[in-house]
């Protein structure tokens, strides 16, 4: 079947299936503009930290320090054994 070119012709409308679908340039341009707007960082005047955000940041930092201290305490003997010049504990069996 051939595609109908004249709207006055009788017969079914056939859409060729082997032609690639191409987005209109305005759609592509609109998607590009949207991506640029979404990927740009906000201006400096729009970045605001209220007191609640500041306290959460301080809690996260303190929690990280305490967690690191706990890990060092648990694995201190293994860490010390890896370091050069570390004295090994001498076992005295009586």
LUMRO-442096 format. One line per field, with one value per residue (C-alpha): residue in three letters; z, x, y; residue number from 1. Coordinates in Angstrom, 1 decimal, padded with zeros to 4 digits. Layout:
<pts>
aa [ALA:...] .
w [Z:...] .
u [X:...] .
v [Y:...] .
i [NUM:...] .
</pts>
This chain:
<pts>
aa [UNK:UNK:UNK:UNK:UNK:UNK:UNK:UNK:UNK:UNK:UNK:UNK:UNK:UNK:UNK:UNK:UNK:UNK:UNK:UNK:UNK:UNK:UNK:UNK:UNK:UNK:UNK:UNK:UNK:UNK:UNK:UNK:UNK:UNK:UNK:UNK:UNK:UNK:UNK:UNK:UNK:UNK:UNK:UNK:UNK:UNK:UNK:UNK:UNK:UNK:UNK:UNK:UNK:UNK:UNK:UNK:UNK:UNK:UNK:UNK:UNK:UNK:UNK:UNK:UNK:UNK:UNK:UNK:UNK:UNK:UNK:UNK:UNK:UNK:UNK:UNK:UNK:UNK:UNK:UNK:UNK:UNK:UNK:UNK:UNK:UNK:UNK:UNK:UNK:UNK:UNK:UNK:UNK:UNK] .
w [000.0:-000.6:001.8:001.0:000.1:-000.9:001.9:-000.7:-001.8:-000.5:001.3:004.5:005.9:006.1:008.2:006.9:009.6:008.3:008.8:012.0:014.4:014.8:017.6:016.6:017.2:019.7:021.9:021.8:022.6:025.5:027.0:026.7:028.5:031.2:031.8:032.0:034.5:036.6:036.6:037.5:041.1:042.9:043.4:046.6:048.0:047.8:050.0:053.6:056.6:059.5:063.1:062.8:059.8:061.6:064.6:062.4:060.7:064.0:065.2:062.0:062.5:066.2:065.4:062.8:065.2:067.9:065.4:064.2:067.8:068.5:065.4:066.4:070.0:068.7:066.1:067.8:068.3:064.6:063.5:065.7:064.4:060.8:061.6:061.2:064.4:066.5:069.4:069.5:072.8:074.4:075.8:079.0:079.5:083.0] .
u [000.0:001.1:000.7:-002.1:-000.8:-004.0:-006.6:-009.4:-008.3:-010.3:-008.6:-006.8:-004.1:-000.8:002.1:005.4:007.0:010.6:011.0:012.7:010.8:012.4:011.6:010.9:013.7:011.7:011.1:014.9:015.7:013.2:014.6:018.1:017.1:015.3:018.4:020.7:018.3:018.1:021.9:023.0:023.7:021.4:022.6:024.5:021.7:019.3:021.5:020.2:021.0:018.6:019.6:018.1:020.3:023.4:022.7:022.2:025.5:027.3:025.6:026.8:030.3:030.4:028.9:031.6:034.3:032.9:032.4:036.0:037.2:035.2:036.6:040.1:039.6:038.2:041.0:043.9:046.0:045.6:046.4:049.5:050.7:050.7:052.7:056.5:058.5:055.7:056.8:055.1:053.7:055.9:054.0:055.6:054.2:055.1] .
v [000.0:003.5:006.3:008.7:012.1:013.9:014.1:013.9:010.4:007.5:004.6:003.8:006.0:004.1:005.3:004.0:001.9:002.0:005.8:006.8:009.0:012.4:014.8:018.3:020.8:022.8:019.6:018.9:022.5:022.5:019.3:020.8:024.0:022.0:019.9:023.0:024.7:021.5:020.9:024.4:025.0:027.4:030.9:031.7:033.8:030.8:028.6:029.1:027.0:027.4:026.6:023.1:022.3:023.5:021.3:018.3:018.9:019.2:015.9:014.1:015.3:014.4:011.0:010.4:011.2:009.0:006.2:006.5:006.4:003.3:001.5:002.5:001.1:-002.2:-002.8:-001.0:-004.1:-005.0:-001.5:-001.3:-004.6:-003.3:-000.2:-000.4:-000.4:-001.5:-003.7:-007.0:-008.2:-010.9:-013.8:-015.3:-018.8:-020.1] .
i [1:2:3:4:5:6:7:8:9:10:11:12:13:14:15:16:17:18:19:20:21:22:23:24:25:26:27:28:29:30:31:32:33:34:35:36:37:38:39:40:41:42:43:44:45:46:47:48:49:50:51:52:53:54:55:56:57:58:59:60:61:62:63:64:65:66:67:68:69:70:71:72:73:74:75:76:77:78:79:80:81:82:83:84:85:86:87:88:89:90:91:92:93:94] .
</pts>
